[in-house]
Amino acid sequence: MRIPLALAFNAAANFVIGLLVAKFLGPEAFGEFALALALGVVVQIGVFDWIRLAAARFGEGARATLDASFAFLALAVAVLALGALFSGLSLRLSSELLGLALLAAVVNGFFDYRQALVRARFEDGLYARLLLTKNLLSAILTIGGAWLTGSAAVAVAGVCLAMAGAMASAHQALRAQARAQAAARASLALDYLRYAKPVVAASLLYLLLGLFNRSLVAERHGFAEAGQFSLAFDMGQRIVGSLGVMLDVVLFQLAVRADGESGEDAKAQVARNMGLVHALLTPACVGLWLVSPSLERIAAPLAFRGPFDLYFTLLLPGFLCFGLSVYAIAPVFQIARRTAPLIAAALGACAADLALLALLPSGAQSIAVAQTGAMAAGFLCLCAFAMAGPTRWPGARDLLAPLLGAVLMAAALAPLRGWEPGLVTLFAQILGGLAIYGAVMVGLDACGLRALARDALRFRSSSLNSRRQREASSE
């Protein structure tokens, strides 16, 4: 339970930190900040993420090889960065921001690698501590730097220092993990790289697509407009991604365990997982559309209001498609160890993005539409590949009930979007949405919710009885 709670806190903290940094930097500097971090994430995923995936899969036994691999790649990134800076290339970002973006890639890659080792050892307390410390330091350093200086470079430096500080604060605990292990071997590193390559390649393509679209907004319309675009992009992506991760951290492990016992059990678990992810993400995205005017009024800094709601609305269907692709459909191929379709679907998304950009009129809003269209194309491609194979799908009720609940919720609450935005409207929409959607899901018993509710009540009752017995015995 600690891991989902830690991830929920991390998502909420990132959301608040992002909004406050945007407020203190303003649209133009925030556009530079967001573009630098997006570049850093692309480098991190492309260069270092296979190390994180290998650490999560193979644990401490791979540590010597992975440590050596990380050190080598970090040195390579530093050399290439120096080469780019002194080559005379015309770069959209300043040399200062480019250097900090690459530093963020290295530090964040190392932080994620260490977290993966912690998770592989089931050190849930240490995992949560690292996330908590990172967010507390980020609140001080990143927000504080943006407030004091208004500089995108200082804010990016704050991000780097927060992650480095979190690892330094847990240095002794991280060192205590070390066990006797074999010496580093290049052949093992290549094996780990082959294992992670398809997943990394697909993730990298999607990240490059988002970075390309952000850069296009900055190129055509300036960093101020890129900042408006980026705030809506980052907030929507973080919300949907965080909801997906909170499910995936539990559901995917259940599928892996079932795969170790029986292939058919694994297929059944993946089908259940697909239904649960759909049942959470679909109404969540409809709900985000319903509350977006109030969300903008309450959360978005004054300089971002207006464009935030517009971009958020245009990008939201794409976030839903991406979330369903990653957390509902992709596990079908990961469990089957047939990950080539992930790359093919990502290539389809990139092709759709380029086609839409060529067909749509020039404008930042068209770029947002192209981003959403690309995510939808990637999702449809992945579904087509899954249908072509021996995939077990959720039952019709588990697929249709969330759609029905989301449609009824949207139809009933859409008039509330015309109310005065604010807390009263937001709470009315949330309570109304939960009541309507919950009634449909429980009434139709979609995804076995009645059984889940009975199990939860039975567990709570047994926990209370156990506590009362312990209290009685202690007296």
C-alpha positions in Angstrom: 0.0 0.0 0.0 2.9 2.3 0.6 3.9 2.4 -3.1 0.5 3.6 -4.5 0.3 6.2 -1.7 3.8 7.4 -2.5 3.0 7.6 -6.2 -0.2 9.5 -5.4 1.7 12.0 -3.3 4.4 12.3 -6.0 1.8 13.0 -8.6 0.1 15.7 -6.5 3.4 17.3 -5.6 4.5 17.4 -9.2 1.2 19.0 -10.1 1.5 21.7 -7.5 5.2 22.3 -8.2 4.6 22.6 -11.9 1.8 25.2 -11.4 3.9 27.3 -9.0 6.9 27.2 -11.2 4.7 28.3 -14.1 3.3 31.2 -12.0 6.7 32.5 -10.9 8.4 32.1 -14.3 5.7 33.4 -16.5 4.7 31.9 -20.0 8.0 32.6 -21.8 10.5 31.4 -19.2 8.2 28.5 -18.4 8.3 27.6 -22.1 12.1 27.4 -21.9 12.0 25.4 -18.6 9.4 22.9 -20.0 11.3 22.4 -23.3 14.6 21.9 -21.4 13.1 19.3 -19.2 11.4 17.6 -22.1 14.7 17.3 -23.9 16.3 15.9 -20.7 13.6 13.3 -20.4 14.1 12.2 -24.1 17.9 11.8 -23.5 17.2 10.0 -20.2 14.8 7.5 -21.8 16.9 7.0 -24.9 20.2 6.5 -23.1 19.6 5.3 -19.5 16.1 3.8 -19.2 17.2 0.3 -20.3 19.3 0.3 -17.1 16.3 1.1 -15.0 14.3 -1.7 -16.7 17.1 -4.2 -16.3 17.5 -3.3 -12.6 13.7 -3.8 -12.0 13.8 -7.2 -13.8 17.2 -8.6 -12.6 17.7 -6.8 -9.3 20.9 -6.6 -7.3 22.6 -9.4 -9.2 23.0 -7.1 -12.1 24.3 -4.1 -10.2 28.0 -4.2 -11.0 27.3 -4.4 -14.7 24.6 -1.7 -14.6 26.8 0.6 -12.5 29.6 0.3 -15.0 27.2 0.8 -17.9 25.7 3.9 -16.3 29.1 5.5 -15.7 30.2 4.8 -19.3 27.0 6.3 -20.7 27.1 9.4 -18.4 30.6 10.1 -19.7 29.5 9.6 -23.3 26.6 12.1 -22.8 29.1 14.6 -21.3 31.5 14.3 -24.2 28.7 14.6 -26.8 27.2 17.6 -25.0 30.6 19.4 -25.1 30.9 18.5 -28.7 27.5 20.0 -29.5 28.2 23.2 -27.5 31.5 23.8 -29.3 30.4 22.7 -32.8 28.8 26.0 -33.6 25.4 24.5 -34.2 22.4 26.8 -34.0 20.4 25.5 -31.0 16.9 26.6 -29.9 17.9 26.5 -26.3 20.7 28.5 -24.8 24.0 26.6 -24.1 23.3 27.1 -20.4 19.8 25.5 -20.6 21.0 22.7 -22.9 23.8 21.8 -20.5 21.4 21.7 -17.6 18.9 19.7 -19.6 21.6 17.0 -20.2 22.6 17.1 -16.5 18.9 16.6 -15.6 18.9 13.6 -17.9 21.9 12.0 -16.1 20.7 12.8 -12.6 17.1 11.7 -13.2 18.4 8.5 -14.9 20.5 7.7 -11.9 17.6 8.5 -9.5 15.3 6.2 -11.4 17.9 3.4 -11.6 18.4 3.5 -7.8 14.7 3.5 -7.2 14.3 0.5 -9.4 16.9 -1.4 -7.3 15.0 -0.4 -4.2 11.8 -1.6 -5.7 13.3 -4.9 -6.8 14.2 -5.6 -3.1 10.7 -4.6 -2.0 12.1 -1.8 0.2 8.8 0.1 0.1 9.7 2.4 3.0 12.9 3.5 1.3 11.2 3.9 -2.0 8.6 6.2 -0.4 11.3 8.1 1.5 13.2 8.9 -1.7 10.0 10.2 -3.4 9.1 12.3 -0.4 12.6 13.8 0.0 12.8 14.6 -3.7 9.5 16.4 -3.7 10.3 18.4 -0.5 13.6 19.5 -1.9 12.1 20.3 -5.2 9.5 22.5 -3.5 12.3 24.4 -1.8 14.9 24.5 -4.6 12.8 24.6 -7.8 9.9 26.7 -6.7 12.3 28.9 -4.6 14.7 29.4 -7.5 11.8 30.3 -9.9 10.4 32.8 -7.3 13.7 34.5 -6.4 15.2 34.8 -9.9 12.5 34.1 -12.5 15.1 32.2 -14.4 14.4 28.9 -16.3 18.0 27.8 -15.8 17.8 28.2 -12.0 14.6 26.2 -11.9 16.1 23.4 -14.0 19.1 23.4 -11.7 16.7 23.1 -8.7 15.2 20.0 -10.3 18.7 18.4 -10.6 19.7 19.4 -7.0 16.5 18.0 -5.6 17.1 14.5 -7.1 20.8 14.6 -6.1 19.9 15.7 -2.6 17.3 12.9 -2.2 19.9 10.3 -3.1 22.5 11.9 -0.8 20.0 11.8 2.1 19.5 8.1 1.7 23.2 7.3 0.9 23.7 4.9 3.8 20.5 3.0 3.2 21.3 2.7 -0.5 24.8 1.4 0.2 23.4 -1.1 2.7 21.6 -2.8 -0.2 24.9 -3.9 -1.8 25.4 -7.7 -1.9 28.1 -9.9 -3.2 27.9 -9.8 -6.9 29.7 -10.8 -10.1 32.1 -8.5 -11.8 30.8 -6.2 -14.5 30.6 -7.9 -17.9 30.0 -6.3 -21.3 28.1 -9.4 -22.5 25.6 -9.0 -19.7 25.1 -5.4 -20.5 24.3 -6.3 -24.1 21.8 -8.9 -22.9 20.1 -6.4 -20.7 20.0 -3.9 -23.5 18.4 -6.4 -25.8 15.8 -7.2 -23.2 14.7 -3.5 -22.7 15.3 -2.2 -26.3 11.7 -2.5 -27.7 10.0 -0.9 -24.7 12.6 1.9 -24.6 12.3 2.5 -28.4 8.5 2.8 -28.2 8.7 5.2 -25.2 11.4 7.2 -27.0 9.4 7.7 -30.1 6.4 9.0 -28.2 8.6 11.4 -26.2 10.3 12.6 -29.4 6.9 13.2 -30.9 5.9 15.4 -27.9 9.2 17.2 -27.9 8.9 17.8 -31.6 5.4 19.4 -31.3 6.5 21.6 -28.4 9.6 22.7 -30.3 7.4 23.5 -33.3 5.1 25.7 -31.1 8.2 27.5 -29.9 9.7 27.9 -33.4 6.5 29.2 -35.0 4.9 31.1 -32.1 7.6 31.8 -29.6 8.4 30.6 -26.1 5.5 32.4 -24.5 3.0 30.3 -26.6 5.1 27.2 -26.0 4.8 27.9 -22.3 1.0 28.0 -22.6 1.0 24.8 -24.6 3.4 23.1 -22.2 1.5 23.8 -19.0 -1.7 22.1 -20.3 0.4 19.3 -21.8 2.4 18.7 -18.6 -0.6 18.8 -16.3 -2.8 16.5 -18.3 0.0 14.1 -19.0 0.9 13.9 -15.3 -2.6 13.4 -14.1 -3.4 10.6 -16.6 0.0 9.1 -16.2 -0.1 9.1 -12.4 -3.5 7.3 -12.4 -2.2 4.7 -14.8 1.0 4.1 -12.8 -1.0 3.7 -9.6 -2.8 0.8 -11.2 0.1 -0.5 -13.2 2.4 -0.9 -10.2 0.0 -3.5 -8.8 -1.8 -4.9 -11.8 1.3 -5.6 -14.0 3.0 -7.5 -11.1 -0.1 -9.6 -10.8 0.1 -10.5 -14.5 3.8 -11.3 -14.2 3.1 -13.6 -11.2 0.3 -15.3 -13.1 2.6 -15.7 -16.1 5.0 -17.6 -13.9 2.2 -20.0 -12.9 0.2 -20.4 -16.1 0.1 -18.7 -19.5 -3.7 -18.9 -19.5 -3.9 -17.4 -16.0 -1.7 -14.5 -17.3 -4.0 -13.8 -20.2 -7.0 -13.8 -17.9 -5.2 -11.4 -15.5 -4.2 -9.1 -18.4 -7.8 -9.0 -19.6 -9.0 -8.1 -16.1 -6.3 -5.4 -15.9 -7.4 -3.9 -19.2 -11.0 -3.6 -18.0 -9.9 -1.9 -14.7 -7.6 0.6 -16.5 -10.4 1.4 -18.9 -12.8 1.8 -16.0 -10.5 4.3 -14.3 -9.0 6.3 -17.1 -12.0 6.8 -19.3 -14.3 8.5 -16.7 -11.3 10.3 -15.3 -10.6 12.0 -18.6 -14.3 12.8 -19.2 -14.3 14.3 -15.6 -11.2 16.4 -16.3 -13.0 17.9 -19.4 -16.0 18.7 -17.2 -14.0 20.4 -14.5 -11.4 22.1 -16.7 -12.9 25.6 -16.4 -12.9 25.4 -12.6 -9.5 23.7 -12.7 -8.2 26.6 -14.7 -9.7 29.2 -12.4 -8.4 27.5 -9.2 -5.0 26.1 -10.3 -3.7 27.9 -13.4 -1.7 31.1 -12.9 -3.4 34.2 -14.1 -1.1 34.6 -17.1 -2.1 31.1 -18.4 -5.9 31.4 -18.1 -7.8 31.1 -21.3 -5.2 29.2 -23.3 -4.9 26.6 -20.6 -8.5 25.4 -20.9 -8.3 25.5 -24.7 -5.1 23.5 -25.0 -6.1 21.1 -22.1 -9.4 20.3 -23.9 -7.7 19.7 -27.2 -5.0 17.5 -25.7 -7.1 15.5 -23.3 -8.4 12.8 -25.7 -4.8 12.1 -26.7 -3.8 11.6 -23.1 -6.6 9.1 -22.7 -5.5 7.2 -25.8 -1.9 7.2 -24.7 -2.8 6.0 -21.2 -4.9 3.1 -22.5 -2.1 2.2 -24.9 0.6 2.1 -22.2 -1.4 0.7 -19.2 -4.1 -1.4 -20.9 -2.9 -2.7 -24.3 0.9 -2.7 -24.1 1.0 -5.3 -21.2 -0.6 -7.8 -23.6 2.7 -7.8 -25.6 5.0 -7.4 -22.7 3.6 -10.5 -21.0 3.8 -12.4 -24.3 7.4 -11.2 -24.8 6.3 -9.9 -28.2 7.1 -6.2 -28.0 7.8 -5.3 -31.7 4.1 -4.1 -32.1 4.9 -1.4 -29.5 7.5 0.1 -31.8 5.2 -0.3 -34.9 2.4 1.5 -33.1 4.7 4.4 -32.0 5.9 4.7 -35.6 2.3 4.9 -36.7 1.7 7.7 -34.2 4.6 9.7 -35.6 3.5 9.2 -39.2 0.0 10.4 -38.2 1.4 13.5 -36.5 3.4 14.5 -39.6 0.4 13.9 -41.8 -1.9 16.0 -39.6 0.6 18.8 -39.4 0.8 18.9 -43.2 -3.0 18.9 -43.6 -4.1 21.2 -40.8 -3.9 25.0 -41.0 -0.8 26.6 -39.4 -1.3 27.4 -35.7 -0.5 26.3 -32.2 -4.1 24.8 -31.8 -3.5 22.7 -34.9 -0.4 21.3 -33.3 -2.4 20.3 -30.3 -4.9 18.6 -32.5 -2.1 16.8 -34.3 -0.7 15.6 -31.0 -4.1 14.1 -30.0 -4.6 12.6 -33.5 -1.2 10.9 -33.3 -2.0 9.4 -29.9 -5.3 8.1 -31.2 -3.5 6.6 -34.2 -1.0 4.8 -32.0 -3.8 3.4 -29.8 -5.7 2.1 -32.8 -2.6 0.5 -34.3 -1.9 -1.2 -31.0 -5.4 -2.5 -30.7 -5.2 -3.8 -34.3 -2.0 -5.7 -33.5 -3.6 -7.1 -30.3 -6.7 -8.2 -32.3 -4.5 -10.0 -34.8 -3.0 -12.2 -32.1 -4.5 -14.6 -29.5 -5.4 -11.8 -27.1 -8.0 -12.3 -24.4 -10.2 -9.2 -24.0 -12.4 -8.1 -21.2 -16.1 -9.1 -21.4 -18.5 -6.8 -23.2 -20.0 -5.6 -19.9 -16.5 -4.5 -18.6 -15.9 -2.6 -21.9 -19.3 -1.0 -22.4 -20.3 -0.2 -18.8 -17.5 2.4 -18.3 -18.4 4.0 -21.7 -22.1 4.2 -20.7 -21.2 5.6 -17.3 -18.9 8.2 -18.8 -21.5 9.2 -21.4 -24.3 9.6 -18.8 -21.9 11.5 -16.6 -21.0 13.9 -19.4 -24.6 14.4 -20.5 -25.8 15.1 -17.0 -23.0 17.4 -15.9 -22.1 19.3 -19.2 -24.5 22.2 -18.3 -22.4 22.7 -15.1 -19.5 23.8 -17.3 -21.5 27.0 -17.9 -21.6 27.7 -14.2 -19.3 30.2 -12.6 -16.0 28.4 -12.3 -14.7 27.8 -8.8 -14.7 25.5 -5.8 -18.5 25.2 -5.5 -18.9 24.2 -9.2 -15.9 21.8 -8.9 -17.3 20.0 -5.9 -20.7 19.7 -7.5 -19.2 18.2 -10.6 -17.0 15.8 -8.7 -19.8 14.6 -6.4 -22.3 14.3 -9.2 -19.8 12.5 -11.5 -18.9 10.0 -8.7 -22.6 9.3 -8.0 -23.6 8.8 -11.6 -20.6 6.8 -12.7 -20.5 4.7 -9.5 -24.2 3.9 -9.8 -23.8 2.6 -13.4 -20.7 0.6 -12.5 -22.0 -1.0 -9.3 -25.5 -1.5 -10.9 -24.0 -3.4 -13.8 -21.4 -5.0 -11.6 -18.7 -4.1 -14.2 -15.1 -5.4 -13.5 -16.5 -7.4 -10.6 -16.9 -4.3 -8.5 -19.4 -5.9 -6.1 -17.0 -8.7 -5.3 -14.2 -6.3 -4.8 -16.3 -4.2 -2.5 -17.3 -7.3 -0.5 -13.7 -8.3 -0.2 -12.7 -4.9 1.0 -15.5 -4.7 3.6 -14.6 -8.3 4.8 -10.9 -7.3 5.1 -11.8 -4.1 7.0 -14.1 -6.1 9.3 -11.4 -8.7 10.0 -8.8 -6.0 10.6 -11.1 -4.3 13.1 -11.9 -7.5 14.9 -8.1 -8.4 15.1 -7.4 -5.0 16.6 -10.1 -5.3 19.2 -8.8 -8.7 20.2 -5.3 -7.3 20.6 -6.6 -4.4 22.7 -8.7 -6.8 24.8 -5.7 -9.2 25.4 -3.5 -6.2 26.3 -5.9 -5.1 29.0 
